[in-house]
Amino acid sequence: MSVVRNRRFAALAAVLAVATLGACTAQSPDASTSSSTTTSTEGAAPGETNRAVFSNVGLPSNLDPALAASSDGFLFVRNVYEGLTAYEPGTTTIVPALATEWTVSDDGLVYTFTLRDDVTYHDGTPFTAETARLGFERLRAVNGAPATMMSEIESIEAVGEYELAITIAAPNGFFTGVLPKLPLASPAAVEANKTADDEWATDWFASNAAGTGPYRLTSFTVNQDITLTANEDYYLDFDPQAPTDIVLRMDPDVTTALQMLGAGDIDMLGAVGPDDSAAAAELDGVKLVEQPSLQVQTIYMHAAKGPLTDPRVREAISLAFNYDAMIDFYEGSAVKANGALPATFAAGLETFDDYTQDLDRARALMEEAGYGDGGLTMRYVGIKGLSYFEFAGTLLADSLANIGIEVTQDLVPTAQLLEAIASEENAPEFILLNTSPVTNNPTAFLRQFYVVTPEEGGFNASWIADDALVAQLDKISGLPEGAEQEAAVLEANQMVKDLHLGIHIAQPVMAQPVRDNWDVTYENLDYLYVVRFFYARNIA
């Protein structure tokens, strides 16, 4: 359960809400650039109109669920589309969604799902096992970020009108945790809107939608807003206090957004830093929603470029960083990270040592690597307008000056952060990303951020994939839940630590400012800045 507090920020130990990857928008090169699209909704929304306005520093410029890769994209997709399973709000617990139940074969390879028989897509198409199969087929064919989570699926077969069999390559006790992140779109919409050059209707889905979720798309203005309204044909009943109309706003200037929050013009905020949360806590009618975080802030090092190809240089940089100063900046809203995985994500991770600065050892490693005289210049990229990105870059420069490395800082608009790592050749030496799992599977998290490169649909901004780490992750996937699996996860975490692919600068604690009249849970498996509005309540 989320906890709400309405008091001075310092009094509650100043909880941080950190802008994530979701402050950026991943998009295909062919993403629609139309300025506005409107989709009409027939019928009356359930209950009385109950409007919620959510402000974020970024919004997706492409609405295709097959391309969603960041929290601003997830904010749209999670409310309009669904998967076979879902996560209980704000937790890592799997619950039924489009599937009501499932069985697993004795060899752990075949999952047979019984599907709901009372679901229709927003375009009126009945949901069946065959439409679900086609939805998975589209995800794989479009080959965006969600498709990277389908690599273990060997086949999908409709074995009955409402029965779907999915065969995976090897046993994986975490498999059902992938399914909430595989949103299923209407195959009828694909058929109606495809062209000879666009078999999967990607142009249409860039600015339109046809899912099964509790909300329908009503309008979309790029870089401005997205409006949704309640799906009157949704298979679950709306609570009278749940919002029926949603406005997702893009407000790049957080100061302006805070003013609007205080005035009651917006109800909830995403992607704010610790100082902004502190300011929000001072506003009349505003409270902070505090929840556990599964996030680790990481400054990635381009390990396939220049001096950073030497693991001794990367280790020296990790040892040179001033972790205490970073935590001091957050004024109690973050704790030291102790590895690539969040310390609360799996049993035993809390036993790892925190990162600490050791300049003597850092200088010795630089000398050993042949850079004792320094003279190196490297580039850091962060998000413009978010204070902790700038502070982390400044602190990196100050820290690395102690070992002869000059760091130049380049702060860019949110939409350009992922562009900065779009290619191995042009990526900077350092880039700050907020790494957070999107499933309950620690191996999937490590693959996404330490194996699969941006060119392949992942976020491995170090640009190297260690063979031993890949083998370890493959091993974990086949282990049953229990002590052996837990030990293997700890070993994988240590392997990433030993590779020194990034500087794990902090593990934030999450808090988001909302108006007093809203009871809201943020999704900790969607980079923290996603609300599934069906579960929000206007308690005024």
N, C-alpha and C positions, 0 to 999 in steps of 0.2 A: 504494500500500500504506500502511496505517496504521502508525504507529510507536508503540511503547509504552515508557514510561519509569516507573521507580519510584524516585523520589528527591525531595529537598526541592523545593518549588515554585519557590523563588528560583533554585535551581541549574539548572532547566530553562527559565529565562526566563519562568516563570509564565504558562502558557497558559490562556486564558479559555474557558469554556463559557457562552454567553449565553442567557438565557431569551428565546425568540422569540415571534412571534405564536402559536406552538404552546403557549405558556403559557396561551393563551386558547382557548375553544371556540366556534366559530361554529355557530349552530343556527337552525333555522327556528322561527317563532313557534308552530308546531304540534308541536314536538318532544315525544316521549314523556316523561312524567314518572314512569313506573313505576319502582319502587324496585329491582326485580330481575327478570332474565329468564334462564332456563337453556335451552340447546339441547343435546340429547344427541348423542353421536358413536358410531356403530356401528363395530365392528371394533377391532382392536388397532393402536396407533400403531407405526410402524416402529422397530425397534431397542429398546433398553432405555430406560426413562424417564430423561430428562435435562432437568431443570427449570431455567428461567431466570426470575428475578424482576427486572423493570424498574420503577424508581420515577420518577415525574415529578410536578411541582407541579400538573398538571392532567390530566384525562382527558376524552374527549368525552362529552357527555351525550346525544348522538345518534349512532348508528353508521351511518347511511345513507351509503354511499359517494358518493352524488350530492351530498352536502352538505359533504364533507370540505374544510376550508380552512385548517387549522392543523396544527402538528406533532403535537399529541396525537391529532387525528383521523387524520393520515397514519400514525401509529404503528400504529393498528389496521388501517386500510385496506390498507396496503402488504403486510401479512402474510396477509390474508384474501382480497383481491381482486387481479386482475391486469389489465393492458392488453395490446394487441397487441405492443408492444415494451416493453423495460425498460432501465434504466440499469445498466451494470456497477457493482457495489457501490462506493459512495464516489466515483464519477467522473461525467463528463458524456458518456461514451461509450455510444451506443445499441447494444443487442444484441437478438436475437429473444426473444420470450416466447410469447404465444399464437399469434403469427404466426412461421413459420419462415423466411420470405423474402418479398421484395416487389420489384416493378418499378414504374418511373415512366414515364408516357407522355412522348413527345417534347416536348409543350408544357408539361410539368411540372405538369399539373392532375389527372391520374388516377393514384392509387396502387392497385395490385392486390396484395393480400396472400394468400399461401398459408398456411392455418391448420393448426395441429396437429389430427390426427385421433384423438388418444388422450386427450382431456381430458374430464372430467365436472365439473359444478358440485357443490357440497357436498350438494345435495338429490338427486343422482343423474341430473340432466338432462344428456344429451350436449351438448358444446359444438360448435356448427356455425357456419357463416357467418350463418345466419338468426338464431340466438340472439345472436350478436355484434351484428348489426344492431339487434335489439331492445334490447340493452343500451345501445347508443349512443342509441337513441331515448328510453329512460328518462332518461338523463343530461340530455338536452336538455329533456325535458318537466318534470322536477323543477326545473330551472333554478337550481341552486345554483352554488357557485364553480367546479366542474369544467366546467359548461356554458359559462362565459365563455371557455374555451379551445377551444370548438368553433365559434366565430363564422365561421371561414374555411371550414368544411365545408359544401358545397352539397348533396351527396347521398351516401348510403351504400346499396350494393346487394349482395345476395348473388347472385353470378354463378355459383356452383357450390356443392356441399355444403360444401366447405372452401375456398372462394375468395370474397374480399370486395373490392369495389371502392369506394374513397372518392374523391370528386371535390371538389377545393377551388377556391375562387373565383379565386385567383391563385397563381402559382408561389411556393413557400416552401421554401427549402432546409432549414429547421428543423422541417418538419412532423412527421417521425417522432419528434421529441423531445417532442411533445405527448402522444403515445399512451400512455406509461407513466402519465400523470396522468389517464387516462380509464378508471376501473375498471369492469369489466363484471359486472353482477349477473345472476343466473338469471332469465330471463323466466317460467319455470314458477313460481318463488316469487312473482313479481308477480301472475300470474294466480290463484294459489291464495289470495292474501291481500289482493287489492284489494277495495274496496267501491264502492258507488254514489257515495259522496262522496270516495273516495280511489283514483282510477284507477290510480295507480302504487305503491300499497301503502306509502306513506311512513310510516304508523303502524307497520306491521310491521317495516320495515327500520330504524326508529329504535332497536330493541332486539333485532333478530335479524339473521342474515347468511346469504347464499348466494352465495359466490364460487367461484373456481377455484384460489385460492392454496394455499400449502403448509400453512396452519393453518386450522382450523375454530373458530368461536366455541363455547365450552361454557358460559360463564356471564357475566353482566353485571350489576353492581350500581352504579347511578348514584352518582358522586362517591366511589367506593370502589375497585372493581377490575374488571378484565376478564380472563377466563381463556380460553386457547386451547390446542388440542391438535393434534398433527400430523395432517395429512390422509393417511390410509392409502391413498387412491386417487390421490395426486399423481403427475403424469406424470414427474417427476424423482425420482431416488433420494436419500434422505436420507443425508448423511454420518453415520457412527456417532457423531461428536462434536457433531453439530448438536442443538440442544434439541428435545425432543418435546413438552414442556409449558411454556407461557408464562403468567406472571402479570404483568399490567400494573397497577401500584398507583398510587393517588393519595396523595401525601404533601405537603400544602401547606407544612409546616414543614421546610425544608431541613436544619436542625440535627438534627432527629429522623431524617431520611432518612440523613444521614451516620453517625449512631450505628448505624443498622441495617446500613449498608454495612460499617462496621468490624466489626460482629458477625457478618457473613456471612449476615444475614437477607435482604438483597437483593444482586443481582449487578451491576446497572448503574444509572446515574443519568442523568436528563435535566434540562436547565434549571437549572443552578447558576451562580452568579456567581464572580468571581475569588477572593474570600476563601474561599468554600466549596470551590473547587477546591484552594486552598492547604491547607485543613484536610484534605481528602480525601487529598492526597499524603502526609500524615504518618501515615495509618492503616496498620497492619499488614495485609498481604494485599491492598493496593489499589494500583493503578497508574493512570496517566493515559494515555488514548488520544489522541494528537495527530494532527490532520489539517488540511489546508488549509481555510480558511473562504471562503465566497462570500457573506458577510454584511456589511451596512452598517447600523450603528445610526443611526436618523434620528429627530430630533424634528420632527414635521410641524407646519407652521403653517397654520391655517385661513384660506386666502387668499381666501375668499368672505365674510369676517366682519370688520366694524369696520375699524380702522386697518390690519389685515393685508391688506386688499385693495390697498393701495399697495405696489408692488414695492420702493420705496425703503425702506419700513419693514422689509420682510422681509430686504432685503439688510443693513440696519443691524443687525438682530438676528443674522444670520449672522456679521457681522464682530465683533460684541460678545462672542460666546461664547468662553470660555476653553478652547480645544482642548487646550493643553498640560496643563492640570490634569486633564482627563478621561483623557488617556493616562497621566499619572502615577498616577491612581487604579488603573489596571489593572496597574501594576507590571510592565510588559513583556508583558502578555497581549493587547495590541491595538496597532495602529498607526493613524496618522492616516488618515482617509478623504480621498480626493481627488476624489470625485464621487458621483453616485447609484449608478453601477455599481461592483461590487467591482473593484479594480485588477487582479485576476488572472483576470477573467472573459473578457476578449477582448484580442486583440493591440492594443497601443498605449495601453491605458488607464493603464498605469503612468507615462506621460509627463505626465499632468495634475498641476498643482501641488496640494500639500496645502492644506487649509484652515488659516488662521492668524488670530489675533485682531488687529484694528486699530480701537482705540477712537476715535481721532481721525476716521477716515473714517466710522465708525458714527455719531458725534455730528453730523457734517456732514450726513449723509443724513437724520437725524431732523429737523434744522433745516430742511433743504430741503423735507421733507414736511409741515412745519407743526407738528411736535411737539417743537420745541427745548426747551420748558419741561417736557416729560415729563408726568407726571400720569396715565399709563395704567396700568390693572390688567388682567392676563390670567391665565388658569388653565392649569395643567399637570396632566396625568393620567398616572400610571405604575402599575406593579404593586406592591402591598403585599407586603412580606416578602422582596423581592429587592433587595439593597443598592445595586446600580448604578442601578436605577430611581430610588431616593431620592436618591442622590448626583447623578445627572444633573439632577434637578429642582432640587436645592439649588444646584448650580453654575449652572444657567440663571438662577435668581433672583439670585444674586450678580452674574452677568455683566451682566444686563439692568438692574440697579440703576444701572449706570454710564451708561445712556442714558435714564434717567427712566421705566423700565417696572417696575412691581411685579408679581411673579409669585407667585400662590398655588398651593400644591402639594396635589394630591388623589391619594392612593395608595389603590387599590381592589383587591379580590380578583381573581385571574386571570380568572375567568369574566366579570367586568364590564368588562374593558378594551375589548373590541370593542363592547360595548353603549354605551360612552362615545362612540363615533363612528358609532353606528347611524343617526343622522339629521343632516343638515346644520344644522338649526336649533339642536340641543342640543349639538353637538360642541364640545369645548373649543378654545381658541386653540392649545394645544400638547399633543401626545401623542407619547410615545416608542414607536416600533415598530422591530422588528429586521427589516429588509428583506433578503430573500434570494431568489434565483431558484429556481423549481421546475422549469424546463426549461433546456435548453442554448441557448435563444433569448433574447438580450438585449432584443429588442423586446417579447417577452411579459412579461419582468420589468418593463420601463418602463411598459407598459400597465397591468399589475396594480397598480402602486404610484403611478403619476402620471397615469393617464387614467381607469380604471374606479373609480368611487366606491364606498364601502361599501353604499350603497343599491342599487347595480347588481351587487354581488357581488365587488367588488375592495377594495383597501386604500388608495385615494387619499384620504388624510385631509386633503389641502389643499383638496379640494372644487372645484377648477377643472381643466378639461382644455384645454390650449392647442392651438389649431387647427394651428399650424405644427408643433408636436411630433407631433401625430397624423399629419399628412401625411408627416413624416419617417419615422415608424415604418412607415407603409404602404409607403413607398418601399423601406425596408430589406428587408422581407419578400419582395419580388420580385427582389432582387439575388442572383446566384449567389455561391457562396463564393469569396472572394478579396479582392484589395486594395480594390476599389470598395466591397464590403460592409463591410470593416473601417473604411474612412474614414467611411462613413455612420453606423456605430455610434458612432464617436468624436464626430461632429457632434451626434448625438442626446444623448449624455452632456453635451456642452457646453451644449446648449439647456436641459436640466434644471438645470444649475448656474446658468445665467443667469436662470432663473425664480425662484430662491430660494424654493422651495416647502417646504423643510425644512432643518434644520441637521444635516449629516452629521457626527456627533460622533466616530465611531470605526469602524474595521474590525477586529473581534475576530479573534483566532486561536483555533481550536477545540481544546479538550481536554475529555474527559469521564472521570470516575472510574469504574473497573470493578474487579471482583475479579480477582486475579492469574490465576485459572484460566480466564479467558475471553479469546478472541481475537475482537475485535469491530470492525466497520467501521460508522461512522455515515454517514448519507446527507446529503451536502452540498447536494443539491437538494431536500431536504425540511425546510428550516430547521434542519438539523444534529442534531436530537434524535430521529431515527428510526433504528431498527435493523431490518433485514430478517433475522429470526432464522434463516432457512433457511441463511444464509451465516455465522452465528456458530459458533464452535467452543469446546467445553469441553476445554481442553488439559491438564487435571489428570491 
